[in-house]
Amino acid sequence: MTANPSGLAIDDRHEQHARPPARPHRAQGPGATLAGMTRACRALALASVCMATVCTAALAVAQGAPEALRSRIAPPDEGVLQAYRDSGVPNPTPHTLTDDEWAKVDAAISALPELHRRVLQQHLRRLSFVDVPPGGGNALTRLVDPNAAQKQFDITFRAGLLHETLTEFLNGKESGIFEPDRSGQTVTIEAGDSSALAYILLHEATHAVDATLGISTTPNSRFQAGIWLDRTRLAPPYDRSMIQSTGFRRGPRTPLARAQALYQALSRTPFVSLYATAATGEDLAELVAWEQLATQRHQSLAIIVKDARGKVAYRYEPLKSSLVRSRFPAVEELLARRDG
């Protein structure tokens, strides 16, 4: 759904020294001080300290400061809670993170690409968690004031995600677009035991990057050409595919008897998931999230359709698709951008 790094200075003024002793100075063991070193050793030590400090500072800037984003975690404001109520959730309540949950959030933030951390440091107002029932909305990225000179976002997650694996989350989400029937066919998504939070933070943070840089709204960009006609209309031949009319595109639920045909149709497209077909913004968020999970964490993803006897009728692995992977260089180019 749709930066202030600290500067460090080193005092490298030279000290005045007396004439060196006639005999070489003997070190006083492992605890010898800088003053007891020779001039060359002192210079080398000082250079090492300078280099280590500069490298540390540069690394902090390059990687972003997770603490800066951690400090944005706060209860959602009334506007966010009202948005949940308006969507039919009766009683959304702010969630207080436990120590274990803080650790999961810290890990997810630290794993974000540099571009995402930089954009969030500049444009994230608040990161919140709410207690809502499953199906009450997994995440919401909200532009605080569309008329403001600098865009500010609130990102809110369903707190239950903190305790779901990626496999559990994806199966719950995908099941909503299918209609049970008498075919006996089943759909299962396998994505291992990694945390759902890492994926969904990547996805939602990409929405903020997109809104800041205007990526998915740029006509004929590398992310749109030959795939999209505009924000929601698929380009030929995808507009005549089964993927055109799923629940993710506000179509009716697909009977489970047609699940195999639906995923076979998906395999003939450059979309990494059915959810990616919802709109250009969702396509970008899904592509960036899965590209990063695949290339940086060796994440696997398999969609399995079984028949009434439990036998595998069809298996599709989107992250191995040549059509999907042909879009990965565009993601790498995006993530290398220095603006935002």
C-alpha positions as CSV (number, residue, x, y, z in Angstrom):
1,M,0.0,0.0,0.0
2,T,0.2,3.0,-1.3
3,A,20.3,12.8,7.4
4,N,22.6,14.2,9.8
5,P,25.8,12.1,10.2
6,S,28.2,13.3,12.8
7,G,31.5,14.8,11.7
8,L,34.7,13.8,13.5
9,A,37.9,15.8,13.6
10,I,41.3,14.6,14.5
11,D,43.8,16.9,16.3
12,D,47.1,16.0,14.5
13,R,49.3,18.9,15.7
14,H,52.9,17.8,16.1
15,E,54.4,17.6,19.5
16,Q,57.9,19.1,20.4
17,H,60.4,16.5,21.4
18,A,63.9,16.6,23.1
19,R,66.9,15.2,21.4
20,P,66.5,11.4,21.2
21,P,68.5,9.4,23.6
22,A,71.8,7.8,22.5
23,R,70.4,4.3,22.9
24,P,67.2,3.1,21.3
25,H,64.3,3.4,23.5
26,R,63.0,0.1,24.8
27,A,59.2,-0.4,24.7
28,Q,57.7,-0.9,28.1
29,G,55.7,-4.0,27.2
30,P,52.2,-4.2,25.7
31,G,51.1,-1.2,27.6
32,A,53.7,1.2,26.2
33,T,52.2,4.7,25.5
34,L,52.4,6.8,22.4
35,A,54.9,9.1,24.1
36,G,57.3,6.2,24.4
37,M,57.4,5.4,20.7
38,T,59.9,6.7,18.2
39,R,58.9,9.6,16.0
40,A,58.3,7.3,13.1
41,C,56.1,5.0,15.1
42,R,54.1,8.0,16.5
43,A,53.5,9.3,13.0
44,L,52.5,5.8,11.8
45,A,50.2,5.3,14.7
46,L,48.6,8.7,14.2
47,A,48.1,8.1,10.5
48,S,46.4,4.8,11.4
49,V,44.1,6.4,13.9
50,C,43.2,9.1,11.3
51,M,42.6,6.5,8.6
52,A,40.5,4.3,10.8
53,T,38.4,7.3,12.0
54,V,37.9,8.6,8.5
55,C,36.9,5.1,7.2
56,T,34.5,4.7,10.1
57,A,32.9,8.0,9.4
58,A,32.7,7.3,5.7
59,L,31.2,3.9,6.3
60,A,28.5,5.4,8.6
61,V,27.5,7.9,5.9
62,A,27.6,5.3,3.2
63,Q,25.5,2.8,5.1
64,G,23.2,5.2,6.7
65,A,22.6,5.4,10.5
66,P,20.0,2.8,11.6
67,E,19.7,4.7,14.9
68,A,18.4,7.7,13.0
69,L,15.5,5.7,11.6
70,R,15.1,3.8,14.9
71,S,14.4,7.1,16.6
72,R,11.4,7.7,14.2
73,I,9.5,4.7,15.7
74,A,6.5,6.1,17.5
75,P,2.8,5.5,18.0
76,P,0.7,6.3,14.9
77,D,-1.2,9.6,14.8
78,E,-5.0,9.8,14.7
79,G,-5.0,10.2,10.9
80,V,-3.4,6.8,10.5
81,L,-5.8,5.1,12.9
82,Q,-8.7,6.7,11.2
83,A,-7.5,5.4,7.8
84,Y,-7.7,1.9,9.3
85,R,-11.2,2.6,10.7
86,D,-12.3,3.9,7.3
87,S,-11.1,0.6,5.7
88,G,-13.3,-1.4,8.1
89,V,-11.0,-2.2,10.9
90,P,-13.1,-1.5,14.1
91,N,-10.4,-0.9,16.8
92,P,-6.8,-0.4,15.6
93,T,-4.6,0.2,18.6
94,P,-0.9,1.3,18.8
95,H,1.5,-1.5,19.5
96,T,4.4,-1.3,21.9
97,L,7.4,-3.2,20.8
98,T,9.0,-5.8,23.0
99,D,12.8,-6.2,23.2
100,D,12.6,-9.2,20.8
101,E,10.5,-7.2,18.4
102,W,13.0,-4.2,18.6
103,A,15.7,-6.6,17.5
104,K,13.8,-7.7,14.5
105,V,13.0,-4.1,13.5
106,D,16.7,-3.1,13.9
107,A,17.7,-6.0,11.7
108,A,15.2,-5.0,9.0
109,I,16.3,-1.4,9.0
110,S,20.0,-2.3,8.8
111,A,19.4,-4.5,5.8
112,L,17.8,-1.7,3.7
113,P,19.7,-0.5,0.7
114,E,21.6,2.8,1.1
115,L,19.2,4.7,-1.1
116,H,16.3,3.6,1.0
117,R,17.9,4.6,4.2
118,R,19.0,7.9,2.8
119,V,15.4,8.7,1.6
120,L,13.9,7.6,4.8
121,Q,16.3,9.6,6.9
122,Q,15.2,12.7,5.0
123,H,11.5,12.0,4.5
124,L,10.2,9.5,7.1
125,R,8.3,11.2,9.9
126,R,7.1,8.2,11.8
127,L,7.3,4.4,11.7
128,S,4.6,2.7,13.6
129,F,3.0,-0.6,14.5
130,V,-0.7,-1.3,15.2
131,D,-2.6,-4.2,16.5
132,V,-5.2,-5.2,14.0
133,P,-6.7,-8.5,13.1
134,P,-5.2,-10.5,10.1
135,G,-6.8,-9.1,6.9
136,G,-7.1,-5.6,8.5
137,G,-4.3,-4.2,6.3
138,N,-0.7,-5.3,6.5
139,A,1.0,-2.0,5.8
140,L,0.2,1.6,5.0
141,T,2.6,4.2,3.6
142,R,0.9,7.6,3.9
143,L,2.0,11.0,2.6
144,V,1.6,13.3,5.6
145,D,0.9,16.6,3.7
146,P,0.6,16.5,-0.1
147,N,1.1,20.3,-0.2
148,A,4.2,20.4,1.9
149,A,7.5,21.7,0.3
150,Q,9.3,18.5,1.4
151,K,7.4,15.2,1.4
152,Q,7.0,13.4,4.7
153,F,5.8,9.9,5.1
154,D,4.2,7.8,7.9
155,I,4.8,4.1,7.5
156,T,2.6,1.8,9.6
157,F,2.7,-2.0,9.9
158,R,0.4,-4.6,11.3
159,A,2.2,-5.8,14.4
160,G,1.4,-9.4,13.7
161,L,4.0,-9.3,10.9
162,L,6.7,-9.2,13.5
163,H,5.9,-12.9,14.3
164,E,5.2,-14.2,10.8
165,T,7.6,-15.9,8.4
166,L,7.7,-14.7,4.8
167,T,6.1,-18.0,3.8
168,E,3.2,-17.5,6.2
169,F,2.7,-13.9,5.1
170,L,2.7,-14.7,1.4
171,N,0.3,-17.6,1.7
172,G,-2.1,-15.6,3.7
173,K,-2.0,-12.7,1.2
174,E,-2.3,-14.9,-1.9
175,S,-5.2,-17.0,-0.6
176,G,-7.4,-13.9,-0.8
177,I,-7.5,-13.9,-4.5
178,F,-8.8,-17.5,-5.0
179,E,-12.2,-18.9,-4.7
180,P,-12.4,-22.5,-3.2
181,D,-14.2,-25.0,-5.5
182,R,-14.5,-28.7,-5.9
183,S,-11.4,-29.1,-8.0
184,G,-9.3,-30.0,-4.9
185,Q,-6.4,-27.9,-6.2
186,T,-4.3,-26.0,-3.7
187,V,-1.8,-23.2,-4.0
188,T,1.2,-23.0,-1.7
189,I,4.0,-20.4,-1.6
190,E,7.4,-21.5,-0.2
191,A,9.8,-18.8,0.9
192,G,11.6,-20.3,3.8
193,D,11.6,-19.1,7.4
194,S,12.9,-15.6,6.9
195,S,11.1,-12.8,8.6
196,A,8.1,-11.2,6.8
197,L,9.2,-7.8,8.2
198,A,12.4,-7.6,6.1
199,Y,10.4,-8.1,2.9
200,I,7.5,-5.8,3.7
201,L,9.8,-3.0,5.0
202,L,11.7,-3.2,1.7
203,H,8.4,-3.0,-0.2
204,E,7.0,-0.1,1.8
205,A,10.3,1.9,1.9
206,T,10.4,1.5,-1.9
207,H,7.0,3.3,-2.1
208,A,8.6,6.2,-0.2
209,V,11.6,6.2,-2.6
210,D,9.3,6.1,-5.5
211,A,7.1,8.9,-4.3
212,T,10.2,11.0,-3.6
213,L,12.0,10.4,-6.9
214,G,9.0,9.9,-9.2
215,I,10.1,6.6,-10.6
216,S,6.9,4.8,-11.4
217,T,5.3,7.9,-12.7
218,T,8.0,8.6,-15.3
219,P,6.5,7.6,-18.7
220,N,8.4,5.0,-20.8
221,S,11.0,4.5,-18.0
222,R,12.9,1.2,-17.8
223,F,10.3,0.0,-15.3
224,Q,7.3,0.8,-17.6
225,A,8.3,0.6,-21.3
226,G,6.5,-2.4,-22.9
227,I,4.9,-3.4,-19.6
228,W,2.6,-0.5,-18.6
229,L,0.5,2.0,-20.6
230,D,-0.1,4.1,-17.6
231,R,-0.3,3.7,-13.8
232,T,-2.9,0.9,-13.9
233,R,-3.3,-0.3,-17.5
234,L,-1.1,-3.2,-18.7
235,A,0.5,-3.0,-22.1
236,P,-0.1,-5.6,-24.7
237,P,0.1,-8.5,-24.7
238,Y,-0.3,-8.6,-20.9
239,D,-3.6,-6.8,-21.1
240,R,-5.0,-10.0,-22.7
241,S,-3.5,-12.4,-20.2
242,M,-5.2,-14.0,-17.2
243,I,-3.2,-11.8,-14.9
244,Q,-5.3,-8.8,-16.1
245,S,-8.3,-9.8,-14.0
246,T,-7.3,-11.1,-10.6
247,G,-8.3,-9.9,-7.3
248,F,-5.2,-7.8,-7.1
249,R,-6.5,-5.8,-10.0
250,R,-10.0,-5.5,-8.5
251,G,-11.3,-8.4,-10.5
252,P,-13.3,-11.4,-9.1
253,R,-11.7,-14.2,-7.2
254,T,-10.1,-16.8,-9.4
255,P,-11.5,-20.4,-9.0
256,L,-8.8,-22.7,-7.7
257,A,-9.4,-24.9,-10.7
258,R,-7.8,-22.2,-12.8
259,A,-4.8,-21.6,-10.5
260,Q,-2.3,-23.6,-12.6
261,A,-3.3,-21.7,-15.8
262,L,-3.0,-18.4,-13.9
263,Y,0.5,-19.0,-12.7
264,Q,1.5,-20.4,-16.1
265,A,0.3,-17.0,-17.5
266,L,2.3,-15.2,-14.9
267,S,5.5,-17.1,-15.9
268,R,5.2,-15.6,-19.4
269,T,5.5,-12.1,-18.0
270,P,8.2,-10.0,-16.4
271,F,6.2,-9.6,-13.1
272,V,7.8,-11.1,-10.1
273,S,4.4,-11.7,-8.4
274,L,0.7,-11.4,-9.1
275,Y,0.5,-8.5,-6.7
276,A,3.0,-6.7,-8.8
277,T,0.3,-6.4,-11.5
278,A,-1.8,-4.2,-9.4
279,A,-0.2,-0.9,-10.5
280,T,3.1,0.6,-11.5
281,G,4.0,1.5,-7.9
282,E,3.3,-2.0,-6.7
283,D,5.3,-3.5,-9.6
284,L,8.3,-1.3,-8.6
285,A,8.0,-2.1,-4.9
286,E,7.7,-5.8,-5.5
287,L,10.6,-5.9,-8.1
288,V,13.0,-3.9,-5.8
289,A,12.1,-6.0,-2.7
290,W,12.5,-9.3,-4.4
291,E,15.6,-8.3,-6.3
292,Q,17.3,-7.4,-3.1
293,L,16.1,-10.5,-1.3
294,A,17.3,-12.7,-4.1
295,T,20.7,-11.1,-4.7
296,Q,21.7,-10.0,-1.2
297,R,20.1,-12.8,0.9
298,H,19.8,-15.6,-1.6
299,Q,16.1,-15.8,-1.0
300,S,14.1,-18.5,-2.8
301,L,10.5,-18.2,-3.9
302,A,8.4,-21.0,-5.3
303,I,4.7,-21.2,-6.2
304,I,3.3,-24.7,-6.1
305,V,-0.1,-25.9,-7.4
306,K,-1.2,-29.4,-6.3
307,D,-4.1,-31.5,-7.6
308,A,-6.8,-33.1,-5.5
309,R,-4.4,-36.1,-4.8
310,G,-1.7,-33.8,-3.4
311,K,0.5,-34.3,-6.4
312,V,2.4,-31.3,-7.7
313,A,0.7,-30.2,-10.9
314,Y,2.8,-27.1,-11.5
315,R,5.8,-25.4,-9.8
316,Y,7.0,-21.9,-10.7
317,E,10.0,-20.0,-9.3
318,P,9.7,-16.3,-10.3
319,L,13.2,-15.4,-9.1
320,K,14.7,-17.8,-11.7
321,S,12.6,-16.5,-14.5
322,S,14.7,-14.9,-17.3
323,L,12.0,-12.3,-17.9
324,V,12.0,-11.3,-14.2
325,R,15.8,-11.3,-13.9
326,S,16.1,-9.2,-17.1
327,R,14.7,-6.3,-15.0
328,F,17.3,-6.7,-12.2
329,P,19.9,-4.4,-13.8
330,A,17.4,-1.6,-13.8
331,V,17.0,-2.1,-10.0
332,E,20.7,-2.0,-9.5
333,E,20.9,1.2,-11.5
334,L,18.2,2.7,-9.4
335,L,19.8,1.8,-6.1
336,A,23.1,3.3,-7.2
337,R,21.5,6.8,-7.5
338,R,22.9,9.4,-5.2
339,D,19.9,11.8,-5.1
340,G,16.8,11.5,-2.9
